[in-house]
């Protein structure tokens, strides 16, 4: 899987890069055909009431589809964790749909073999 990391409004340290690559790279356990991941982490605003608001955005390229998830948090690492958790759910849904589709194909092939 190709991984591209970009920082917006922050300095992208090695620790942030490693953490993001580790978390997003771990998604291969749930769906093994991920082609590439574009990760954008950064600071969204310096709002005077909320303080610093960080975000993490990930675009995963899988065959025939791009899955995009954006999450915000007061901590950059929490935002990355939230994105990973949401992508895990999306990949499991996609995998389940593919399994159901395969079962329908297999059932229809069995009906023709009778």
C-alpha positions in Angstrom: 0.0 0.0 0.0 1.3 3.4 -0.9 1.0 6.0 1.8 1.2 9.7 1.3 1.2 12.0 4.4 0.7 15.8 4.3 0.6 18.3 7.2 -1.6 21.4 6.9 -1.0 24.2 9.4 1.4 22.2 11.5 5.0 20.9 11.3 4.9 17.3 10.4 7.2 15.5 12.8 8.6 12.0 12.4 6.5 11.0 15.4 3.3 12.1 13.8 4.2 10.4 10.5 5.1 7.2 12.2 1.9 7.2 14.2 -0.3 7.8 11.2 1.5 5.2 9.1 1.2 2.6 11.8 -2.5 3.2 12.5 -3.6 3.4 8.8 -1.2 0.6 7.8 -2.9 -1.6 10.4 -6.1 -1.5 8.3 -4.7 -4.1 6.0 -5.8 -6.7 8.6 -9.4 -5.8 7.8 -9.2 -5.4 4.1 -6.1 -6.7 2.3 -6.7 -5.0 -1.1 -6.0 -1.4 -0.2 -4.1 0.2 -3.0 -3.1 3.6 -1.5 -3.8 5.9 1.4 -3.6 9.7 1.3 -3.4 11.1 4.8 -3.8 14.8 5.7 -3.3 15.9 9.3 -3.4 19.4 10.5 -4.8 22.2 12.5 -8.2 23.5 11.4 -8.5 26.6 13.5 -7.3 28.7 16.4 -10.8 29.5 17.5 -10.7 31.7 20.7 -13.5 29.7 22.4 -12.6 26.1 21.4 -8.8 26.4 21.4 -6.9 24.3 18.9 -8.9 22.0 16.7 -6.9 19.3 14.9 -8.2 17.1 12.1 -7.2 14.0 10.3 -8.4 13.1 6.8 -7.8 9.9 5.0 -8.6 8.8 1.5 -8.3 5.1 0.9 -8.2 3.8 -2.6 -9.7 0.3 -2.9 -10.6 -1.4 -6.2 -13.5 0.6 -7.7 -13.9 2.9 -4.8 -12.4 5.7 -2.7 -13.3 5.8 1.0 -12.9 9.2 2.6 -13.1 9.9 6.3 -12.5 13.2 8.2 -12.5 13.5 12.0 -11.7 16.4 14.3 -10.4 16.4 17.9 -8.6 18.6 20.4 -5.7 16.2 20.1 -4.1 15.2 16.8 -3.5 11.6 17.9 -7.1 11.2 18.9 -8.2 12.5 15.5 -6.0 9.9 13.8 -7.5 7.2 16.1 -11.0 8.2 15.3 -10.3 8.1 11.6 -8.8 4.6 11.9 -11.8 3.3 13.9 -14.3 4.7 11.3 -12.3 3.3 8.4 -12.3 -0.1 10.1 -16.1 -0.1 10.2 -16.4 1.1 6.6 -13.9 -1.6 5.4 -15.8 -4.3 7.3 -19.1 -3.2 5.7 -17.5 -3.3 2.3 -16.1 -6.7 2.9 -19.5 -8.0 4.1 -21.2 -6.7 1.0 -18.6 -8.4 -1.2 -19.2 -11.7 0.7 -22.9 -11.5 0.2 -22.5 -10.7 -3.5 -20.2 -13.8 -3.8 -22.7 -16.0 -2.0 -25.5 -14.8 -4.4 -23.3 -15.7 -7.4 -22.5 -19.1 -5.9 -26.2 -19.8 -5.2 -27.3 -18.8 -8.7 -24.6 -21.1 -10.2 -25.9 -24.0 -8.0 -29.4 -23.5 -9.3 -28.2 -23.8 -12.9 -26.3 -27.0 -12.2 -29.5 -28.9 -11.1 
